Amino acid sequence: MDKLKKYFNGFALVFFIYLFLLGIKLISSSFKIASGSHVVNLIQNVSNPFIGLFIGILVTSLVQSSSSTTSLTVALVASGTLNIELGIYIIMGANIGTSITNVLVSLSHITRKNEFEYAFAAATVHDFFNLITVLLIFPLEFFLHYLSKVSKLSADLLKNMGGLKLFKPLDYIIKPVQHFVMDMVGQHPLILGIIAILMLFIALRYIVVLIKNLVFDKIKKIFGTYFFKNYGRAMTTGTVITAIVQSSSVTTSLVVPFAAARILTLEQIFPYTLGANIGTTVTALLAALSIGKPLGLQVALAHLLFNITGIIFITPIRKLPVFLARKLAYYAVKNRIIPFVYVIVQFFIIPLIFIYLFGGVK
């Protein structure tokens, strides 16, 4: 009987992970429908580096996908519609904006104090890495054109490579159901968003419960031995998973319930999210290679270079983003309004204010 119960719990865990991934995809779709053609217009009309950075944050927060933002940027740069230098700043912003999905996922644990503190810290550690990286690299690009120059040299070496396509198993598994739900709902982003949020809340609640039921110590040992044994292995895991599913939002959000269940520590999750940053550049690189234009390839390589440079800079001070994430989570548990203010202010209000202050778009 116990063995049958374990099998049932195992299948149930797989089902709720699937429901969780489907929920993330549907949230992204609802935001894309709501934003419509405004996203393309925003990116096309970037007028200076600061606008580029904040439009990158805003657009990625709206479409819930840095891969979508970077691929669109690559296409616009390749076509000559967007300046290469400005495209690089948009991609910097996209790195910050992509963290919103993790934070939204962590909010499903907000009614459970012990789970929420760990989940919220796991969600925001990625954000703090991206924020610190932008603070360090933005001046290098602005004054020295570091990313522009190095990515141009790299693009010149690779420009004769043909387009490649990567097998995306997640799409084959999730897209049929995603399209079925969207066909049933129609072009109603609010209804689609509500359905997606309900999926996430239900899935995450039962994922944590089932993880605890499925021999907690054994699962923790498997994760520690194989996937998160050390800094390098955790980073490799994040890179490989993200390169396959082509979504850093999915990859980083997936560890939030494992953090809530205390299967993974923040120190294990941090390098995993860095790997996700590397893996997410695959989408833009494939788009650039398919288009076959040197400028498109250059902006995609700039994205890769940005993330590699960030890892080099921040790995020696990795305790800083971990400390900041843990501290913010501590205060978020004390006052449950803080997480909501954090999302609204960082991902929407600040970008909108700076876009307005710096003169909007062209």
N, C-alpha and C positions, 0 to 999 in steps of 0.2 A: 504493500500500500504506500509506504514511504517513497519507494522507487518510482511508482506511478505519479505521485504528487510532484516529485522532482522533475520528471519529464514534462508534466503539465506546466509547471512554473517556468521551465526552460522555453517551451513553445510560447507561453504567454509573454515572456520577456522579449523574445524576437518580435512578436506581434506589436508590442507597445513601442519598441524601438522603431519599427516600421512606421507606426502611427505618428511618432515624434518627427521623423524625417519628412513624412508627408505634410505634417503641419507647418514645418519650416518652409517647404516649397510653396505651399498655398499662401502663407503670409507674404512671401516674396511676390507671388503673382498678384495678390490683392493690391499691394503697394504700386506695382507696375501699371495695373489697370487704372488706378486712381491718379497717378502722375501723368499718364498718357504721353503725348508728344512734348510736354513741357521739359522733360529730362533732356532730350536731344537739343532743344532750343537753348537750354541753360549752358550745356557744354559747348555748343557751337559759338556762343557769344561771350566767351571768357575774354576779359580785357587786360588783366594784369596778374602777376603771380599770386597775390593775396586772394583775389577773386577766385583764381583757379583752385587754390587750396580749399577754400570754404565751399565752393561749388562741388568739389570732389567729396567732401564730407556730407553735404546736404543730399546730393544725388544718390550716393550709396546708401544713406540712411533711408531714403524714399524707396529705392528699388530693392533694398535688403540684399545686395549682392555686389561685392567689389569686382568680381569677375565680369559682370555685365558692364560696370562703369569703365573698367580698364579696356575691355574688348571694344566698346564703343569709341573710346578715346583713341585706341590704335587705328580703328577704321577712319576716323575723322582726320587724324594726323596724316595717315597714308594718302588720303584723298586731297590733301592740301587745304582742307576746310579749317583746320586748327593748327596753330603754331606749335612746333615740337617742344619748345621751352615751356609753354603754357600747359601742354599736355602732361608734362612731367609733374607739374604742381597739382594737377587734377588727380593724378595717380597717388601722390602723397596724401591728399585728402581722402581718397578712397580707402586707404589703409586704416585711417581713423574711423571712417563711417561704417566699415564692415563689423566693428565690434558691437554695434547696436543689437544685432540678433542674439548674441550671447547674453547680453544684459536682459533683454525681453524674456528669454528662456528662463533665466534665473528668477525672474519675478513670480513665476508659477510656484515657487517655494516660499513666498513671502509670509504666508500664514503659519509656517512652521519654523520657529526661531532658529533652532539648531541647524536645520538643513540650509536655511536661507543664508546664514553667515558664510558658510563654506561655498555655496553655489554662487553667491554674488562676488565673492573674492575671486573665484575661478573665472567668472565672466569678465571681470574688470582688469585682471592682470594683463590680458592681451591688449586692452585699450591703453593701459599705462605704458606698455612697451612701445606702441605705435606713436603715442603722444611725445614721449621722450625722443624717439628716433626722428620725428619731424622737427622738434626743437633743435636737434643737433645738425641735421642734414639740410634743412631749409636754408640757413645762412650760407652753407658751403655751396649750394647750388645758386643762390641769389648773387653772391659776390664772386665766386670762382668758377661757376658753371661746371662743377665737378661731375654731376650725373650726365649732363649733356655731352661733355667732351669724352668721357670714358665710354659711354654707351655708343657714341659715334664710331670710335675705334673698333669696338666689338662688332657693331653692325656691319662695318666694312669687311670684316673677316667672314661673316656668316651670310652676307646678302645673296649669295648664289645658291643657298640651300632651298630645296623645294618644300612645299607645304606638307605637313604631317597631320594625321588624325589620331586621336587617342580614344580607346574604347572606354565608354562611360557606363559601367554596370548599374550605377544608381539610377540613371535615366530610364533604363530598360525595366527596372523593378518598380519605380515610383511613378513615372510619367503617365502610364495608362490610367491609373487610378486618379492622378492629379487632373488629367484632362476630363475624365468622367465626372468628377466633382464640379469642375469649372463649367462643363456643359449643362449640368443639372442646375447650377446656381445662375449661370448667365453672367453678363457683364455688370455685376453688382459687387464692387470691391468691399463694401461694408459687411455684407452678408458673408462673403468669402472669408474676410478677415476674422469675423466672429467664429465661424466654423473652425478655422485654423487655430485660433487661440484656445477654443474648447478642446481640440485634439491635443494641443501641447500640454494643457493643464492635466487632462486625464492621463496622457501617456507618461508624463514626468512623475506624476504621483505614484503610478503603479510600477514604473521602472525602479524607483527607489525601494519600494516595498518588496518587489520580487528579488532585487539584488541582495537584500538582507536575508531573504528566505533561502536563497540558493547558496548556502554555505559561504558566508561572508569572508571568512579567513582564506578559503581556497581560492576564491576569485581574486582577492587582494594579492595573494602569492603569485598567481598566474600573471597578473598585470605587472607586478614588481619584477618578476623573473624575466619575462619575455619582452614586454613593450616599453616599460618605463624604468628599466633597471638602472640606467644612469642618464646623465645629461644628453650625451650624444645619441643614445638609443631612443630616448623620448623625442628628440628633435627629428630623427630619421622617421619615426612612426608618424609624426605629424606631417612630414613632407610627403611620404608615400601615399598616405590615405587621401590627402588633399589633392595630390596630382591625379589620383584615380577618380575621385568624385568631382573634382574641379569646382570645389566650393569650400573656402576656408570657414565660412559661416557655419556650414554643416559640421565640419571637422571639429571646430572649437566648441560649438554648442553641444556636441555629443558627449563631451567630458563633464559638462555641468552637473548632470544627475549623478555621475560617479563621484564628483567632489561632494555633492550633497550627502551621498551615502557613505562618505569618508573612505572610499576605495582608493582614491588618489589624493595625494597632498598637493598643495599649491606649488611646492618646489618641483614636483614631477610634471605638473600641468604647464608650467611656464615654458620650458624648452619645447614641449609639444606644440604650443601655440606659435613659437618661432618657426618651427618646421612647417606649420600650416601657412605661414607667410611666404615661405619659399615655394611651397607646393602650388599656391594660388596663382603664381606667375606663369604657370604652364599654359593656362587658358589664353592669356594675352599673347604669349609667345607663339602658340599654335595659330592663333588668328593672324598674327603678323606674318608668319611663314606662309600661310595660305594666301594672303593678299599679295605677298611678294614685293612690297615696296620698302626701300631702305629706311624711310622715315618712320613707317609703322613698326618695323623691326627695332629701330633705335629706341622708341618710346617703351616698347615691351621689355627691352634689355635694361632700360633705365629703372623700370619697376623691380626687376630682379636685383640689380645693383643696389638699389635703395634698401631692400630687405637684407641683403648680405652685409652691407655696410652697417646697418642698424644692429645686426647680431654681433658683429665684430666690436662695435662701440659699447654695447650694453652688457654683453656677457660678463666682462670684469666687474660690472656694478649691478649684476642681476638681482641682488638683494633689495635694491631700491624699488623697482616696480612691484616686487612681491610684498614689500613693506607697505607701499602705498595702497595696494589692492586690499591687503588685510585690514589696514586702518580704516579705509572707506567702508568696508563690510561691517566693521565693528560699529561705526556710527550709523550705518544703514539699519542695523538691527535695533539700535536705540531709538531711532526715529524713522518709521516706515515711509515717511514722505520723501526722504532724501533720495532713494533710488529713482523715483518718478521725476523729481526735479533734475537729477543728474542726467537722465535720458533727454528730457525736453530741452534743458539748457544747452548741454554739450552738442547734441546732434541736430538741433533745429534752431533755437533762439540765437546762439552765438554765431553760427554761419549766416543766418539771415541778417543779423545786425551788421556784421562785417561786410557782407555783400552790399548792403545799403550804404555803409560808411565809405567804402572804397569806390563808390560810383556805380554800383550795379553792373550791368553787362553792357556790351557795345550797342 
